[in-house]
Amino acid sequence: MKGLGTDEADIIEVLSQHCCAQRLQIKDYYKQAYGEELVEQLQGELGGDFEDVCLALMDSPRVYDAKELHRAIQGLGTDESTIVEILCARRDDQIEQIKEAYAAEFDSDLEKDLEGDLSGDLKRLFVSLLTANRENGWDVDDDRAREDAEKLYNAGEGALGTDESEFNRILCTLNYNQLRRTFQLYESEHGGHIIDVIKSECTGKLETAYCALVKFVLDEEMFYTERLHDALAGIGTDDKALIRLVIGRSEIDLGDIKSLYEQRYETTLYDAVEGDCGGDYKRMLLALIKA
């Protein structure tokens, strides 16, 4: 970054070839060595989506989640899809870390900010998830699963109208194994897959959020595979989601997600990104996908 111009290739190489913990060390050492904040220097040198992906790489995962939630809440309108993707696909300990990071970064309470921006059943779902108080453990109680499957039926297909509060209670409080067993028993007893049930009983953003939560519970890697495809599909690219997903899974299960992506969509994630993005932004994403 020194002098005229910027060596984007070196920036791509350094940031893409180090893990998050190492990048945070680089950020600290840069300040120690040069008396300047690395993030501010990157902001002054870069622009557009390339700047966004580079800055995203300079945060820890939960700090980045907090910043993305703040972006989704602030300004005109609310970016519900970002809120859904983050809150419906984070475990309790991660949600607690996000709340702490949000308070530290923005001197504000995440739950209060969400409550001020949303309403109705969608707000209640997010508030429930933010309590981060899902039942501990992975044990399964078949009798209870059968009872909850029946309660789901009586709250939806078996009644006039839908009791969203019962859906909310079950989806937000049971441990993941218990939820999976409840969904299995629902299908065996009533012949409907839980996703189809939600689509028939709910609408709009609430339907999207419930489906996201269920898909994450049923198959975490497939959930992220589908989200990546959605970010790349259609006219234009959801670059915010694409950056968030590639970076978020790069040190966890991106290798498995790449395999699932190719099986599901008959093209590689690498080729999909290469055909949809451009410039240094594309080169950075491809370096992360290839790493």
N, C-alpha and C positions, 0 to 999 in steps of 0.2 A: 504493500500500500504506500510505500515511501516514494516521494517524487511525483513526476507527472505520470498519469495513467495508473492502472491497477492490474496486477498480475492475477487475473481470475483463476487461471489454471492452478497456481500454487495454493490459492485459497481453497479451491475444490479439493485438492489433494490432501491438504492438512486436515480440513474439517471432516472429510469423508472417511479418512483412514484411521481416525481415532475414535474410541468409544466416548460415551457421554462423560464419564468420570474424568477421562484424560482431557477432554475439551474444557471442562470446568477448571482443571489445573492450568491449562494453557491460558485461559482468561485471567486467572489470578496472577500468573507469572508475567503476563504481558503488562499488566498494571504495575507490578513491582519493577520490571525492567525499564519501562518507557514512561512511567508516570501518566499514562492515559488509559482510559477504559476501552477495551477491545471492541465492545459492542458499539460504542459511539463512533469509533473509527470505521467500523464496517458500515454503519448507517451513513456516514459521510462519503464513503467510497462507492457504495452499491445502490441499486434501485430495483423496483418492481418485485417480481416473484423470486428473483435470485436473492435479493436482500432478505425477503421473508424467510426463505428456507435456511439461509445462513444464520439469521438471528434465532430461528427456532432451534438450531443445533447448539446454541450457546446457553440454553436453559436446561435445568433438570426436568425430567418428565412431568412431575406434578406442578412445578412452577409454570411450565408451558401450558398445561391443562388450565391452570388458574387464569392465565393471560387470555387464553382462547375463550373461556367462559365470560370473562369481563368484556371482551370484544363482542361476544354474541349478545350480551345484555345491553350494552351502552349504545347510544346513538338512536337513529330513527329505526323503529321496528325491532324485532327480536329474531335472532338466528336460532330458531328452535332446533334445527337439524344438528347443529354443533352441540347444543346442550344435551340432546338425546344421545348422540354418539359418545359423549364423555360420561355423563352420569349413569347411563344404562349399561355401560361396559367398564365400570371400575368397581373393584371390591371395596369392602368397608374401610380397610386400612388406607387404601389409596384415596378414598373420598375424604377421610380425616386429614390426610396430608394436603389435599387440594384446598380444603377450607382454611388450613393454617397458612398456606402459601398465598391464598387470596387476601386474607387479612393483612399479611405482612406487605404484600405488593401494593394494595389499594386502600389500606386503612378502612376497610369496610367489611360487612358481614355478607357472605355469599348467599345465605338463605334469605336474608332480608331483601337483598338486591333482586333475587329471583322472584320473591313474592310481590315486589313492587312492579314487576314487568309482566307477570303472567296471571292467569285466573283459572278458576274452575278445576276440573279433574286433572288437567295437565299440571297445574301448579301443585295440587295435592300429591301427585305422583313424584314430582321432583323433591318436594319437601320430605316425603317419606324416604326417598333414597338418600337424601342428605343427612338424615339421622344416623346413617351408617351403623345400624343396629340389627342387621340380619342375624338370624339364629346361628350360633356357632356350631362347628362340627360338620361332619359329612354323613352322619347316621341317617338311616331311612326307616320310617315307621309306616308299614303298609296300611294299617288300619286308618291312620290319620290321613294318608295320601288318598285313600278311597273316600273318606269323608270330605276332604277338600275338593276332590274331583266332582263329587255330587254338589257341593256348594257352588262351585264354578258353573255347573250346569243350571242349577236353580237361579243363579244370578244372571244368566245369559239366555241360552237356547231354550231353557225350560220355563221361561217367564215372559210376560209382556213387558217390553222395555229391558233395560240393562242396569244392574246394580254395580256401577263402576267401583264403589267402595270395597266390595268383596273381591273383585279382581285385584284392586290395589293392595289389599291386605295380604292376599296369598302371594302375589308376585314380589312384594317388597319385604316379606318377613321370613319366608322359608329358606333353609339352606339350599344350595343348588341341586344336590342329589335328591333332596325331598321334592323339590319342584319338578325335576325330570320324572320321578316316579309318579307324581300327581298327574302330569301330562300323559304319561303312558296309560294310566288307569282310566283317565278321561276318554282317551281314544278307544280303548278296549270296551268300555262300558257304554259309550254313547256314539262311537263311530265317527268322531270328528277330530281332526288334527287341531291342536290348540291355536295355531296360526290362522287357520281357516275360521275357527270360532271367533277369534278377535276381529278378523276382517268383516265378519257378518254382524257383529254386535257393536263395534265402535267405528268412529269416523275421524277423519282429519289427523291432526297432530297427535292426539291421544292414541289412535290406532297405530300410527307410526312408532310411537314411543313404546307401547306395549309389545309390538312385534319385535322391535330392536332388543328389548330386554329378554324376551323369550328366545330369540335366535342366539343371543350371547350365551344364555344358560345352556342351550342345547348343543351348540358347537361353536366355541369361541373363534377358532381359526377360520371357519366358513363365514362367520359373521364379518370378520375383517376383510375376507376375500370379496364378499359381495359389496361391502362399503367402498373398497378400492374400485371395483368395476363401476359402481354408481358414480363415483367422482370423475371417472374418465368417459362415461357413456354420454351419448347425445350431443347436442350442439354446445360447444364450449366445454371448459373443464372447471370443476370445482377445485381450484388450486389450494385453497385453505385446507380443505379436507384431505386432498392428496398429500400435501406436506405433512399434515398431522399424522396421517396413517403410515406413511413410509417411515418417518422418523420414529414414531411411537412403537412400531413393531420391529425396527431394524436390529435391535439387540435382544429380541425375544423369540419371535417365531416367523420372521419374514421368509426364511428359506422354505418352511412348510407352506406358508401362504402362497409363495410363488408357484409351488407344485400344484396346489389346489386351483389356483387361478388358471393355469394352463389346462388342467383337466376339465374345468368347468366351462371355460370360454374359448378353448381351442386356439389360444394365442398366449404368448408369454407376457407377463407383466412388463418386462423390459421393452418388448416391442410395442405394447400398448402406450407406455409412457413416451417412448421415442417418437411415435406417430402423433402424439397429442400435444407435446410440449416443445419448447424451442430454446435455443441459446444456452447461456451458462446455467440457467435454471434447469434445463433438461439435462445438461451434463452432470450437475450436482445430484439430481435424483437418480440418474443411471449409475453414478458411482456408488451411491448408497445401496441401490438394489443389487448391484453386482458384488459389493463387498462381502 
